[in-house]
Amino acid sequence: MNSDRNVIPPMDHELSQYWDQPALTEIEVDDTHALMSEAAFEQLYEYSASRPTGAYEGKMWKGRSGEVWYLQWFGKSTIGPGYVSNNHRVILVVPRGGIGQ
């Protein structure tokens, strides 16, 4: 299922030039999971105990709770301009060389 809540918006805020993250085409998101390569996983900044500064749509990072890694991102808000939503999905990493390797 690919609903609006499963869409990571493009990161086009003026401050985004200072934030490095994988391309949106490198991550598949559904209602519960985010599927990505090891390279995309490694490119995400880690914020397991906090949130990054500068909240704007499309900004992604990873965080861990126990043994589980989560993709987190700021998305479109239903409240209105100047607000963002907080979203997360359990990360599934495709090993180097593909599935089954």
N, CA, C and O atoms as a GROMACS GRO file, in nm:
protein
  404
    1MET      N    1   0.085  -0.118   0.000
    1MET     CA    2   0.000   0.000   0.000
    1MET      C    3   0.089   0.124   0.000
    1MET      O    4   0.187   0.130   0.074
    2ASN      N    5   0.055   0.222  -0.081
    2ASN     CA    6   0.134   0.345  -0.087
    2ASN      C    7   0.042   0.464  -0.066
    2ASN      O    8   0.000   0.529  -0.162
    3SER      N    9   0.011   0.494   0.059
    3SER     CA   10  -0.076   0.606   0.092
    3SER      C   11   0.008   0.732   0.110
    3SER      O   12   0.131   0.726   0.110
    4ASP      N   13  -0.060   0.845   0.127
    4ASP     CA   14   0.011   0.972   0.148
    4ASP      C   15   0.102   0.967   0.269
    4ASP      O   16   0.206   1.034   0.272
    5ARG      N   17   0.065   0.888   0.370
    5ARG     CA   18   0.149   0.881   0.489
    5ARG      C   19   0.275   0.798   0.465
    5ARG      O   20   0.362   0.792   0.552
    6ASN      N   21   0.285   0.736   0.350
    6ASN     CA   22   0.403   0.657   0.314
    6ASN      C   23   0.490   0.729   0.212
    6ASN      O   24   0.575   0.667   0.148
    7VAL      N   25   0.469   0.856   0.197
    7VAL     CA   26   0.547   0.934   0.102
    7VAL      C   27   0.641   1.027   0.178
    7VAL      O   28   0.597   1.108   0.260
    8ILE      N   29   0.768   1.013   0.152
    8ILE     CA   30   0.867   1.104   0.207
    8ILE      C   31   0.877   1.220   0.108
    8ILE      O   32   0.916   1.198  -0.007
    9PRO      N   33   0.843   1.341   0.150
    9PRO     CA   34   0.847   1.453   0.054
    9PRO      C   35   0.990   1.490   0.017
    9PRO      O   36   1.084   1.461   0.091
   10PRO      N   37   1.006   1.553  -0.099
   10PRO     CA   38   1.140   1.599  -0.137
   10PRO      C   39   1.192   1.698  -0.034
   10PRO      O   40   1.116   1.776   0.024
   11MET      N   41   1.321   1.695  -0.013
   11MET     CA   42   1.386   1.786   0.081
   11MET      C   43   1.435   1.907   0.002
   11MET      O   44   1.546   1.906  -0.053
   12ASP      N   45   1.352   2.010  -0.005
   12ASP     CA   46   1.387   2.126  -0.087
   12ASP      C   47   1.395   2.257  -0.008
   12ASP      O   48   1.397   2.365  -0.067
   13HIS      N   49   1.398   2.247   0.123
   13HIS     CA   50   1.414   2.366   0.208
   13HIS      C   51   1.553   2.425   0.184
   13HIS      O   52   1.647   2.352   0.152
   14GLU      N   53   1.566   2.556   0.198
   14GLU     CA   54   1.696   2.622   0.174
   14GLU      C   55   1.807   2.567   0.263
   14GLU      O   56   1.923   2.567   0.221
   15LEU      N   57   1.776   2.520   0.384
   15LEU     CA   58   1.878   2.465   0.472
   15LEU      C   59   1.919   2.322   0.435
   15LEU      O   60   2.016   2.269   0.489
   16SER      N   61   1.845   2.260   0.344
   16SER     CA   62   1.874   2.121   0.309
   16SER      C   63   2.009   2.105   0.240
   16SER      O   64   2.062   1.994   0.234
   17GLN      N   65   2.064   2.212   0.190
   17GLN     CA   66   2.195   2.202   0.125
   17GLN      C   67   2.305   2.161   0.224
   17GLN      O   68   2.413   2.118   0.183
   18TYR      N   69   2.276   2.174   0.353
   18TYR     CA   70   2.374   2.139   0.455
   18TYR      C   71   2.350   2.000   0.515
   18TYR      O   72   2.420   1.960   0.608
   19TRP      N   73   2.253   1.927   0.463
   19TRP     CA   74   2.215   1.797   0.518
   19TRP      C   75   2.232   1.691   0.409
   19TRP      O   76   2.173   1.703   0.302
   20ASP      N   77   2.311   1.589   0.436
   20ASP     CA   78   2.336   1.482   0.340
   20ASP      C   79   2.250   1.361   0.376
   20ASP      O   80   2.245   1.320   0.492
   21GLN      N   81   2.183   1.306   0.278
   21GLN     CA   82   2.103   1.186   0.300
   21GLN      C   83   2.085   1.113   0.168
   21GLN      O   84   2.109   1.170   0.062
   22PRO      N   85   2.043   0.987   0.173
   22PRO     CA   86   2.022   0.911   0.048
   22PRO      C   87   1.911   0.973  -0.036
   22PRO      O   88   1.823   1.042   0.015
   23ALA      N   89   1.917   0.947  -0.165
   23ALA     CA   90   1.810   0.991  -0.255
   23ALA      C   91   1.681   0.917  -0.220
   23ALA      O   92   1.685   0.802  -0.175
   24LEU      N   93   1.568   0.981  -0.241
   24LEU     CA   94   1.439   0.918  -0.212
   24LEU      C   95   1.418   0.791  -0.293
   24LEU      O   96   1.346   0.701  -0.250
   25THR      N   97   1.481   0.782  -0.409
   25THR     CA   98   1.468   0.664  -0.494
   25THR      C   99   1.539   0.542  -0.435
   25THR      O  100   1.520   0.430  -0.483
   26GLU      N  101   1.622   0.562  -0.333
   26GLU     CA  102   1.696   0.451  -0.271
   26GLU      C  103   1.622   0.388  -0.154
   26GLU      O  104   1.673   0.293  -0.094
   27ILE      N  105   1.503   0.439  -0.121
   27ILE     CA  106   1.429   0.390  -0.005
   27ILE      C  107   1.284   0.365  -0.044
   27ILE      O  108   1.219   0.452  -0.101
   28GLU      N  109   1.235   0.245  -0.013
   28GLU     CA  110   1.094   0.209  -0.035
   28GLU      C  111   1.025   0.208   0.101
   28GLU      O  112   1.074   0.146   0.195
   29VAL      N  113   0.911   0.274   0.111
   29VAL     CA  114   0.839   0.286   0.238
   29VAL      C  115   0.697   0.232   0.222
   29VAL      O  116   0.628   0.265   0.126
   30ASP      N  117   0.654   0.149   0.319
   30ASP     CA  118   0.514   0.109   0.325
   30ASP      C  119   0.458   0.146   0.462
   30ASP      O  120   0.516   0.231   0.531
   31ASP      N  121   0.349   0.085   0.502
   31ASP     CA  122   0.285   0.122   0.629
   31ASP      C  123   0.368   0.090   0.752
   31ASP      O  124   0.346   0.150   0.857
   32THR      N  125   0.462  -0.003   0.742
   32THR     CA  126   0.536  -0.045   0.860
   32THR      C  127   0.688  -0.046   0.844
   32THR      O  128   0.760  -0.041   0.944
   33HIS      N  129   0.738  -0.053   0.720
   33HIS     CA  130   0.882  -0.073   0.698
   33HIS      C  131   0.940   0.024   0.596
   33HIS      O  132   0.869   0.083   0.514
   34ALA      N  133   1.071   0.040   0.605
   34ALA     CA  134   1.149   0.114   0.507
   34ALA      C  135   1.259   0.020   0.458
   34ALA      O  136   1.344  -0.023   0.536
   35LEU      N  137   1.259  -0.011   0.330
   35LEU     CA  138   1.355  -0.102   0.269
   35LEU      C  139   1.463  -0.020   0.201
   35LEU      O  140   1.434   0.070   0.123
   36MET      N  141   1.590  -0.052   0.233
   36MET     CA  142   1.702   0.024   0.175
   36MET      C  143   1.828  -0.062   0.169
   36MET      O  144   1.836  -0.166   0.234
   37SER      N  145   1.924  -0.019   0.090
   37SER     CA  146   2.053  -0.086   0.080
   37SER      C  147   2.140  -0.051   0.201
   37SER      O  148   2.109   0.043   0.276
   38GLU      N  149   2.247  -0.126   0.220
   38GLU     CA  150   2.342  -0.094   0.327
   38GLU      C  151   2.402   0.044   0.305
   38GLU      O  152   2.425   0.119   0.400
   39ALA      N  153   2.428   0.078   0.179
   39ALA     CA  154   2.487   0.209   0.149
   39ALA      C  155   2.394   0.322   0.191
   39ALA      O  156   2.439   0.421   0.249
   40ALA      N  157   2.264   0.308   0.163
   40ALA     CA  158   2.168   0.410   0.204
   40ALA      C  159   2.159   0.417   0.356
   40ALA      O  160   2.153   0.526   0.414
   41PHE      N  161   2.158   0.300   0.422
   41PHE     CA  162   2.153   0.296   0.568
   41PHE      C  163   2.272   0.369   0.628
   41PHE      O  164   2.256   0.448   0.721
   42GLU      N  165   2.391   0.343   0.575
   42GLU     CA  166   2.513   0.404   0.626
   42GLU      C  167   2.517   0.555   0.601
   42GLU      O  168   2.582   0.628   0.676
   43GLN      N  169   2.448   0.601   0.499
   43GLN     CA  170   2.448   0.744   0.466
   43GLN      C  171   2.359   0.825   0.561
   43GLN      O  172   2.378   0.946   0.575
   44LEU      N  173   2.263   0.760   0.626
   44LEU     CA  174   2.173   0.832   0.718
   44LEU      C  175   2.246   0.870   0.846
   44LEU      O  176   2.319   0.789   0.902
   45TYR      N  177   2.228   0.992   0.890
   45TYR     CA  178   2.282   1.033   1.019
   45TYR      C  179   2.205   0.962   1.130
   45TYR      O  180   2.086   0.933   1.115
   46GLU      N  181   2.274   0.933   1.241
   46GLU     CA  182   2.208   0.866   1.353
   46GLU      C  183   2.171   0.966   1.462
   46GLU      O  184   2.254   1.045   1.509
   47TYR      N  185   2.044   0.960   1.502
   47TYR     CA  186   1.992   1.037   1.614
   47TYR      C  187   1.904   0.943   1.696
   47TYR      O  188   1.782   0.947   1.685
   48SER      N  189   1.967   0.859   1.777
   48SER     CA  190   1.892   0.762   1.857
   48SER      C  191   1.840   0.822   1.987
   48SER      O  192   1.740   0.775   2.041
   49ALA      N  193   1.905   0.924   2.038
   49ALA     CA  194   1.866   0.982   2.167
   49ALA      C  195   1.812   1.124   2.155
   49ALA      O  196   1.781   1.188   2.255
   50SER      N  197   1.801   1.174   2.032
   50SER     CA  198   1.755   1.312   2.012
   50SER      C  199   1.698   1.325   1.871
   50SER      O  200   1.686   1.226   1.798
   51ARG      N  201   1.664   1.445   1.834
   51ARG     CA  202   1.618   1.477   1.698
   51ARG      C  203   1.716   1.578   1.640
   51ARG      O  204   1.772   1.660   1.713
   52PRO      N  205   1.737   1.574   1.508
   52PRO     CA  206   1.825   1.674   1.448
   52PRO      C  207   1.760   1.814   1.454
   52PRO      O  208   1.638   1.826   1.457
   53THR      N  209   1.843   1.916   1.454
   53THR     CA  210   1.791   2.052   1.449
   53THR      C  211   1.749   2.082   1.306
   53THR      O  212   1.791   2.014   1.213
   54GLY      N  213   1.668   2.183   1.290
   54GLY     CA  214   1.623   2.220   1.156
   54GLY      C  215   1.516   2.126   1.106
   54GLY      O  216   1.546   2.034   1.030
   55ALA      N  217   1.393   2.146   1.148
   55ALA     CA  218   1.282   2.059   1.108
   55ALA      C  219   1.219   2.112   0.980
   55ALA      O  220   1.156   2.218   0.979
   56TYR      N  221   1.237   2.036   0.871
   56TYR     CA  222   1.174   2.072   0.744
   56TYR      C  223   1.141   1.944   0.668
   56TYR      O  224   1.205   1.841   0.687
   57GLU      N  225   1.040   1.954   0.583
   57GLU     CA  226   0.989   1.837   0.511
   57GLU      C  227   1.099   1.766   0.433
   57GLU      O  228   1.182   1.828   0.366
   58GLY      N  229   1.096   1.634   0.442
   58GLY     CA  230   1.187   1.550   0.366
   58GLY      C  231   1.316   1.513   0.438
   58GLY      O  232   1.389   1.426   0.390
   59LYS      N  233   1.346   1.576   0.549
   59LYS     CA  234   1.469   1.546   0.623
   59LYS      C  235   1.456   1.409   0.688
   59LYS      O  236   1.360   1.383   0.761
   60MET      N  237   1.554   1.320   0.662
   60MET     CA  238   1.553   1.183   0.712
   60MET      C  239   1.675   1.156   0.799
   60MET      O  240   1.780   1.217   0.782
   61TRP      N  241   1.660   1.062   0.893
   61TRP     CA  242   1.770   1.014   0.976
   61TRP      C  243   1.732   0.878   1.029
   61TRP      O  244   1.618   0.833   1.010
   62LYS      N  245   1.826   0.811   1.095
   62LYS     CA  246   1.795   0.682   1.156
   62LYS      C  247   1.811   0.693   1.307
   62LYS      O  248   1.889   0.773   1.358
   63GLY      N  249   1.736   0.610   1.376
   63GLY     CA  250   1.745   0.603   1.521
   63GLY      C  251   1.721   0.460   1.565
   63GLY      O  252   1.652   0.384   1.497
   64ARG      N  253   1.777   0.424   1.677
   64ARG     CA  254   1.765   0.287   1.726
   64ARG      C  255   1.695   0.286   1.860
   64ARG      O  256   1.719   0.370   1.947
   65SER      N  257   1.607   0.189   1.876
   65SER     CA  258   1.542   0.162   2.003
   65SER      C  259   1.565   0.014   2.032
   65SER      O  260   1.508  -0.072   1.966
   66GLY      N  261   1.650  -0.014   2.132
   66GLY     CA  262   1.689  -0.153   2.156
   66GLY      C  263   1.771  -0.203   2.038
   66GLY      O  264   1.873  -0.144   2.002
   67GLU      N  265   1.727  -0.312   1.979
   67GLU     CA  266   1.797  -0.368   1.864
   67GLU      C  267   1.734  -0.329   1.730
   67GLU      O  268   1.781  -0.370   1.625
   68VAL      N  269   1.628  -0.250   1.734
   68VAL     CA  270   1.554  -0.215   1.613
   68VAL      C  271   1.593  -0.077   1.564
   68VAL      O  272   1.593   0.020   1.641
   69TRP      N  273   1.626  -0.067   1.436
   69TRP     CA  274   1.657   0.061   1.372
   69TRP      C  275   1.531   0.114   1.304
   69TRP      O  276   1.454   0.038   1.245
   70TYR      N  277   1.512   0.244   1.313
   70TYR     CA  278   1.398   0.310   1.251
   70TYR      C  279   1.445   0.419   1.156
   70TYR      O  280   1.538   0.494   1.187
   71LEU      N  281   1.381   0.426   1.040
   71LEU     CA  282   1.396   0.543   0.954
   71LEU      C  283   1.298   0.646   1.008
   71LEU      O  284   1.181   0.614   1.032
   72GLN      N  285   1.344   0.766   1.027
   72GLN     CA  286   1.258   0.874   1.075
   72GLN      C  287   1.268   0.989   0.976
   72GLN      O  288   1.374   1.013   0.917
   73TRP      N  289   1.158   1.061   0.959
   73TRP     CA  290   1.161   1.176   0.869
   73TRP      C  291   1.053   1.276   0.908
   73TRP      O  292   0.953   1.243   0.971
   74PHE      N  293   1.078   1.400   0.866
   74PHE     CA  294   0.979   1.505   0.881
   74PHE      C  295   0.898   1.509   0.753
   74PHE      O  296   0.953   1.520   0.643
   75GLY      N  297   0.767   1.501   0.767
   75GLY     CA  298   0.678   1.502   0.651
   75GLY      C  299   0.584   1.621   0.653
   75GLY      O  300   0.597   1.712   0.735
   76LYS      N  301   0.491   1.619   0.560
   76LYS     CA  302   0.390   1.725   0.552
   76LYS      C  303   0.300   1.718   0.674
   76LYS      O  304   0.266   1.610   0.722
   77SER      N  305   0.262   1.833   0.723
   77SER     CA  306   0.176   1.842   0.840
   77SER      C  307   0.033   1.874   0.797
   77SER      O  308   0.010   1.946   0.700
   78THR      N  309  -0.063   1.820   0.871
   78THR     CA  310  -0.203   1.853   0.846
   78THR      C  311  -0.243   1.980   0.922
   78THR      O  312  -0.352   2.033   0.901
   79ILE      N  313  -0.155   2.029   1.010
   79ILE     CA  314  -0.184   2.149   1.089
   79ILE      C  315  -0.176   2.274   1.002
   79ILE      O  316  -0.262   2.362   1.011
   80GLY      N  317  -0.072   2.282   0.918
   80GLY     CA  318  -0.059   2.397   0.830
   80GLY      C  319   0.085   2.436   0.809
   80GLY      O  320   0.176   2.368   0.857
   81PRO      N  321   0.108   2.545   0.736
   81PRO     CA  322   0.243   2.592   0.706
   81PRO      C  323   0.324   2.618   0.833
   81PRO      O  324   0.270   2.664   0.934
   82GLY      N  325   0.452   2.587   0.827
   82GLY     CA  326   0.540   2.608   0.941
   82GLY      C  327   0.546   2.489   1.036
   82GLY      O  328   0.620   2.493   1.134
   83TYR      N  329   0.470   2.384   1.008
   83TYR     CA  330   0.469   2.263   1.090
   83TYR      C  331   0.511   2.144   1.007
   83TYR      O  332   0.495   2.144   0.885
   84VAL      N  333   0.565   2.042   1.072
   84VAL     CA  334   0.599   1.917   1.005
   84VAL      C  335   0.544   1.800   1.087
   84VAL      O  336   0.521   1.814   1.207
   85SER      N  337   0.525   1.688   1.023
   85SER     CA  338   0.485   1.567   1.095
   85SER      C  339   0.611   1.486   1.124
   85SER      O  340   0.711   1.497   1.053
   86ASN      N  341   0.606   1.404   1.228
   86ASN     CA  342   0.715   1.312   1.261
   86ASN      C  343   0.672   1.172   1.220
   86ASN      O  344   0.565   1.125   1.260
   87ASN      N  345   0.753   1.106   1.140
   87ASN     CA  346   0.718   0.975   1.086
   87ASN      C  347   0.831   0.877   1.111
   87ASN      O  348   0.948   0.917   1.122
   88HIS      N  349   0.798   0.749   1.120
   88HIS     CA  350   0.902   0.648   1.137
   88HIS      C  351   0.854   0.513   1.083
   88HIS      O  352   0.734   0.484   1.082
   89ARG      N  353   0.950   0.432   1.040
   89ARG     CA  354   0.926   0.296   0.995
   89ARG      C  355   1.046   0.210   1.037
   89ARG      O  356   1.158   0.260   1.046
   90VAL      N  357   1.022   0.084   1.063
   90VAL     CA  358   1.128  -0.012   1.092
   90VAL      C  359   1.212  -0.029   0.966
   90VAL      O  360   1.158  -0.046   0.857
   91ILE      N  361   1.344  -0.023   0.981
   91ILE     CA  362   1.433  -0.036   0.866
   91ILE      C  363   1.462  -0.184   0.837
   91ILE      O  364   1.494  -0.261   0.927
   92LEU      N  365   1.451  -0.220   0.710
   92LEU     CA  366   1.496  -0.348   0.659
   92LEU      C  367   1.608  -0.318   0.561
   92LEU      O  368   1.589  -0.244   0.465
   93VAL      N  369   1.726  -0.376   0.585
   93VAL     CA  370   1.844  -0.348   0.502
   93VAL      C  371   1.866  -0.466   0.408
   93VAL      O  372   1.872  -0.581   0.451
   94VAL      N  373   1.880  -0.436   0.279
   94VAL     CA  374   1.915  -0.536   0.180
   94VAL      C  375   2.067  -0.549   0.183
   94VAL      O  376   2.137  -0.450   0.162
   95PRO      N  377   2.118  -0.670   0.210
   95PRO     CA  378   2.263  -0.688   0.218
   95PRO      C  379   2.332  -0.653   0.086
   95PRO      O  380   2.272  -0.659  -0.021
   96ARG      N  381   2.460  -0.618   0.098
   96ARG     CA  382   2.539  -0.592  -0.024
   96ARG      C  383   2.532  -0.716  -0.112
   96ARG      O  384   2.548  -0.828  -0.063
   97GLY      N  385   2.510  -0.698  -0.238
   97GLY     CA  386   2.498  -0.811  -0.330
   97GLY      C  387   2.354  -0.856  -0.349
   97GLY      O  388   2.327  -0.940  -0.435
   98GLY      N  389   2.261  -0.801  -0.270
   98GLY     CA  390   2.120  -0.831  -0.289
   98GLY      C  391   2.064  -0.929  -0.187
   98GLY      O  392   2.136  -0.978  -0.100
   99ILE      N  393   1.938  -0.955  -0.201
   99ILE     CA  394   1.870  -1.047  -0.108
   99ILE      C  395   1.923  -1.188  -0.128
   99ILE      O  396   1.943  -1.233  -0.241
  100GLY      N  397   1.946  -1.257  -0.018
  100GLY     CA  398   1.997  -1.393  -0.024
  100GLY      C  399   2.149  -1.402  -0.026
  100GLY      O  400   2.205  -1.512  -0.036
  101GLN      N  401   2.215  -1.289  -0.017
  101GLN     CA  402   2.363  -1.289  -0.022
  101GLN      C  403   2.422  -1.283   0.115
  101GLN      O  404   2.544  -1.282   0.130
   0.00000   0.00000   0.00000
